Amino acid sequence: MKKILSSLILTLVMSLVLLSPALADQSLTLKNGFNFISFNQSLSLTAAQFKQLNASIEDVYLYSPASGSFLSAGEGTLSNLSAGKGYIVKSSSASNITVTVPGSALGQIGNITLKAGFNLAGFSKMPETVKFSELMARYSKISGMYKWSPAAGTFLQVVRNPSTGVIEQLEGYDPVMAAAESYFINMSEEQPLNYDGSSIIVGTAPQAQKII
């Protein structure tokens, strides 16, 4: 009887272990001012709870392409957080702070809609090493990509010249894309974004473009 009970308990414990999602906490380093981030795990906290992780977190913002405005945790217009989206976190700390975001292992995200115009695209995964200009060279619908530089207090801009189609680095920098970051992407028309596979896909088949 004891052996049977032991076997049943062991089976129950193993089932709970297998069914429980794997923990995958994310460590985020936030600089003074604005931080363009994305979450690389399935979240288990709200925007308000995220703010409570550190007193220096002033606010969390999500850009809405439909309205062309920002949703804010502080204003109560942003409540839920999730992977596959881009967020801006404002920190008031004069020095870097590190927060640990609880969550579980991230699965498939699926297609993310990039609207015509500006989108704050979050990259929860980064399946390849690629620069802004290289991604834009593949996909002609991308009109521009913008990475915030806390040190410079401005955006590093890589844009497509509307007259010539040539891809230009306006500040002389061509950022390498990374997981857990977010970037503004300007689209000439609506396209799906997917990075669940071995490369970043925007729309369908890549098309070669000129780069300078």
QUIQUIFEN-V697891 format. One record per backbone hydrogen bond with DSSP energy under -0.5 kcal/mol. CO is the residue of the C=O (numbers start at 1). NH is the residue of the N-H. Records with the same first field share a line. If there is no record, write none. Layout:
BEGIN
CO: NH, NH
END
This chain:
BEGIN
1: 5
2: 6
3: 7
4: 8
5: 9
6: 10
7: 11
8: 12
9: 13
10: 14
11: 15
12: 16
13: 17
14: 18
15: 19
16: 20
22: 105
26: 28, 101
28: 30, 99
30: 97
33: 91
35: 37, 89
36: 182
37: 87
39: 84
41: 43
42: 104
46: 50
47: 51
48: 52
50: 53
51: 54
54: 57
56: 58, 92
59: 90
60: 73
61: 88
62: 71
63: 65
64: 68, 69
69: 64
71: 62
72: 76, 77, 78
73: 76
79: 47
82: 85
87: 37, 89
88: 61, 90
89: 35, 91
90: 58, 59
91: 33
97: 30
99: 28, 101
100: 102
101: 26
102: 44
103: 24
104: 42
112: 193
113: 115
114: 191
117: 187
119: 121, 185
120: 86
121: 183
122: 124
123: 180, 181
128: 130
130: 177
131: 135
132: 136
133: 137
134: 138
135: 139
138: 140, 207
139: 142
141: 143, 188
143: 160
144: 186
145: 158
146: 184
147: 156
148: 150
149: 153, 154
154: 149
155: 157
156: 147
157: 170, 171
158: 145
159: 161, 168
161: 165
166: 161, 168
167: 212
168: 159, 170
169: 172
175: 132
178: 181
180: 38
181: 123
183: 121
184: 146
185: 119, 187
186: 143, 144
187: 117
191: 114
192: 203
193: 112
194: 201
201: 194, 203
202: 204
210: 167
END
